[in-house]
Amino acid sequence: MKTLGGILLGIGILIAGLSGLCSLVLFATEATKSYSNLEDLLAMIMGFGGIPFALGLGMIFLGRHLIKSAGQS
């Protein structure tokens, strides 16, 4: 289980990190174009970037849990 936990942890870090960076770049480029409605921009970013980010965080926490539970037994 420790190996599976490590794999999930690594993949989760990659997914959450890359989707977070992509969302940040999109926000920075669109916000500098004097976007008239910032709420629409944030909703678009959360819709497209928030879902993979949340899945990545879930994989990180699941991987950490598997690693810790394998160490206790």
N, C-alpha and C positions, 0 to 999 in steps of 0.2 A: 504494500500500500504506500510505502514511502516513495517509491519510484513514480507511481501514478500521481501522488501529491505534488512531487517536484515538477512533473510534466504539466499538470494543471496550473501550478503556480507560474511557471515560465510562460506558458501560452497566455494566461490571464494578464500578466504584466505587459506582454507585447500588445495584446488587443486593447487594453485600457490605456496604455501609454500612447499608442499610435492614434487611436480615435480621439483622445484628449488633445494631442498636438494638432491633429487635423482640424478639430473644432476651434481651437485657439487661432490657428492661421486663418480659417474662414471668417471668424469674428473680426480679427484685426484687419483683414483686407476689405471686408464689407463695411465695417464701422468707419473706416477712413474715407469712404466714398460718400460721406454725409447721408447715410441711410435715413430716410424720413421716419420710418416706423421701426424703432429698435426692438419693440416687443415681437414683431413678426420675425425679425432676424433671430432673436433668441429662441422663439418657438421652433423655427426651422432647424437651428443648430441642435436643440434638445431632441427633436424628432429623429434626425439622422445620426447625430453623434452620441446622443445620450443612451440609446439602446445598446450599441456595442460596448460603450463604456461601462454600463451597468452589468452586462454579461461578463466582461473582463474582470470587474471587481468581484462578482460572484465566484468566478473561477479561482481568483486569488484566495478568497476566504475559504473555499472548499479545499483547495490544495493545502493551505496552512493547517486546516483542521485534520486532514488525512495524515500529514506529516507528524503533527503532535500526537494524534491517537496511535500511530504506529510506534512512536517512541515510548509510550506508556505501557504497552503490552509486552 
